[in-house]
Amino acid sequence: MGKYMLIACGGAFGAVARALLGDWVLGKWGPYPYGTMVVNLIGCLLIGLILGAYMNHPEWPQWARYLLVVGCLGAFTTFSTFAFELLQLMMKTSITDILLYGGVQIVGGLILCAIGMGIARLV
């Protein structure tokens, strides 16, 4: 299977997974953009785990990285949506909400990415 077909297949899965998880979170926690926050944080953990594992196992096949990271996680994470939702919050809400939404994703994402890489080193 070609590189771009792998990316497309992974992207289709990641996009559907993102929509399902985002809708589920929205139904559980309400209209605040928690869905994007949860998706981005999980995506950061997964990308740290997968790429951390690849750093420890450079012999692993490149095709799996295209499928999982470029395709699946590329479609699953939603940084562009994050930027838009943060801008919306900036236009109509308090600085506390803005800092909470932005800060949790940026700092939390960095922490979870590092945790994923740490887990990958242990496995």
N, C-alpha and C positions, 0 to 999 in steps of 0.2 A: 504494500500500500504506500502511495506517495506521501511525502512530508505534508503537503497541504491537505490531503484527504484525512490524514490523522488529526491535523489541527481542526479541520471542520467537524469531524466526528466528536472529538473532545469538546469543541465549542458548543455543539448542539446539546450535549449532555450537561455541560456547565451552565448554559443559559436556562435550561428547564429546571435544573436543581436550584438555581438562584431564584427563579420566579416562585417555585413551590415553597422554598424556605422563607422567602420574603413575605409571601401571602400568609403563611402559617404564623409567622411572628406578628404580622399586622393584626391578624384575627385574635391572637392571644394578648397582645400588649397595647393595641390601639394605634391611633393615627400618627403619633410621633414617629419619625423615620428610624425606628428600631430595626426594621428588617434589613436595611442597608448596612447598619452598624454591625449587626450579627453576621451577615454575609461577609463583610469585609474582614472582620476579626477572624472568622473561621478560615477564610481564604488566606490570610496572613499566616495562620498556624500551619495550614496544609502546604503552602509554598515553602515555608521554612523546613518542614519535615521532608518534603520530596527533594528539594534542592540540597538540603543538608545531607540526605542519604546519597545523592549523586556525587557530592563532594568527597564522600568517603568511599564511593564505589565508582570511579571513573570508567570502569569496564562495562557498566550497565549500558544497555542499548539506547542510542539517541532517540529512536522512534518513540519510546515510552515517555521521554521528556517532552517531545512535541505534543503527544496526545494529552498528557496529564497537566503540564504546566502551561504551555502556550495555548492549547485549545481549551481544555476544561477549566482551569483556574483563570485563564484570560477572560472567558465568558462569565464565569461565576462571580468574580470580584467586580465591584461596581464603583470604581473610584470616580468616574465621571458623574455618576448619580450622586455620590457623596458630595462632590463639589457643588452641584446644582442645589441639592437640598440644604447644604450649609449656606449658600447664598440666599435661598429663600428664608431661612431662619434669621439671617442677618437683616433682612428687610422687614421682618415683622415680629420679632420676639426679643427676649431679654439677653443680655450678654452672658448670663449664667447658662442658658440653654445652648448658646453658640459655643461657648468654651467646653461644655460638657460633651456635646455632640462631636465637635472637632477633636478635642483632646483625647477622649476615650478611643477614638478610632486611630489616631496617629500614634499615641503612646502605647495603647493596648496592642496595636498592630505590630509595632516594633518588638514589644515584649513577647508576644505570641510567636512571632517569626523566630526569635532567638530560642524560645522554648522548643519549637519544632526542630530547629537545627540541633539542639542539645539532645532531644529524644533520638534523632537520627544517628547521632554519634554513639549512643548507647546500644542501638540495635545492631 
